[in-house]
Amino acid sequence: AGRNTRRLPPSHRGLPLIGNLHQVGALPHRALRALASSHGALDLLRLRLGQVPAVVASSPAAAAALMREHYGAFATRPYFRTAEILTYGLQDLRRPVTPLQAFNPVREREVAALVRTIRKLASSSGCGGAVDVSKALYGYANGVICRAVSGTGRLSREEEERRSELFRELIEENTALLGGFCVGDYFPSLAWADALSGAGARAWRNFRRWDELLEKVVQEHEARRVGDGDEEEDFVDVLLALQAAERRDDDGFELTRDAIKSLLADMFAAGTETSFIVLEWAMSELVRNPRTMHKLQHELRRDAPTDAAGANAVGPTTATYLRAVVKETLRLHPPVPLLLPRECMRDTTVLGFHVARGTRVFINAWAVGRDPASWSAPEEFRPERFLAGEDISEEEVDFLGAHFQFVPFGAGRRVCPGMQFGLATVELALASLVRLFDWELPGGAAPGELDMEEAPGLTTPKRVPLRLVAKPIGWEGEERA
Ligand code: HEM
């Protein structure tokens, strides 16, 4: 077929110069689904973002076509200026396989610290006072990643805490930069404009601070490799061992120092915010749906706990319901609702539509998770849908990458490599918080009054931090007797 007969995806007429950028809005996943459905274009909607041609997929069929049928053409990330600076110019590094499932002792320590923090805040806030649950959860997610990346036992406790604080500051700056609008990304010919907006210089400044910190972390590990010592192996140890092995193999691939630092920076950026957001929404949905909360509490408390911090107390039945709650949270609130952008590598026909090389591709995981053709009662929080024998059983649907109506971690070649790590981080903390405390909204507000709005940006934490009254239940006291 000639060029003129190619069928292009439906589009919405944009404005001169900026194209459709003004329609993407503060909550792009919502604005883009509304735009797609008003054009009958849930499969593929064509957009122009500044000078960059883009398509957005909002149906499970389109998600499958892009991530399964045509994965070869859509597995590349586009070039982002800010991201390039922040990732040592190595955005598309071949990623070594890493054992991210491990690190359970790290998590158990951090969960115990989280429980202590909430107990302390609850008792100091007095009767009826509320705890900033969001802040505590963020500290937990950040702590898990910090310890898993750079280890424990090398620094004093105070130094460790100072370092966590510094990591947190740098991650927040990263999120602001990467989530932010960088003119040069959408107007390549206007890249100089970033100098005016300051994003370029700001990214460089942030990069130098990351580099200094990560260099120090790597050097500490080189000076004291695990083996003779008694510390656990952390992520830096894993990468250094891999580097040594690669050198021996001599297969042309070398894990350079910059590559190691780039991977570490990725872990922080990708691992903290996501796990925190899932926890924040899971707690919110549970408080808003007291029957679900009670059922989960009942199951967790029945499975006799072995210790008050609650780390090891999840038995197999409870694990099923806990997992269903987490799945339902991920369905309604995928923390990265448009996944990470891809770039089309060669002209491809997708579901009958022509997609040209160089097109930027977004997959609306938030929209497909609420697709009315794939889900019953798609807007309702009903973890039971993932259990066997329920009236609306969608039990077999999982997020491992084979069901394209449920892709909170992406799928195919670009699936999230931290899936198991993130799930373990979320489930362990959620189990402890639900088991060890009763939760209420402050001021006697009804569950339905909880604010459920999302903050603007490419990830979706809550707009208003979650504040709840936490009532510790005494395992050591009457509950045990
Ligand atoms: C429950 C928590 C998490 C969720 C929901 C999540 C979700 C995602 C999503 C949607 C993507 C993009 C996939 C795509 O575009 O197809 C992604 C990529 C990624 N995630 Fe996660 N993630 C989570 C936790 C983590 C953790 C804990 C880590 C690391 C410790 C991590 C590391 C990464 C990395 C390195 C990438 C980039 C992969 C690539 O570009 O090939 N994630 N994640």
Residues whose N, C-alpha, C, O or C-beta is under 5 A from the ligand:
A	BS01	HEM	D266 M267 A270 G271 T274 S275 V278 P335 V336 L339 L340 P408 F409 G410 A411 R413 R414 V415 C416 P417 G418 M419 F421 G422 L423
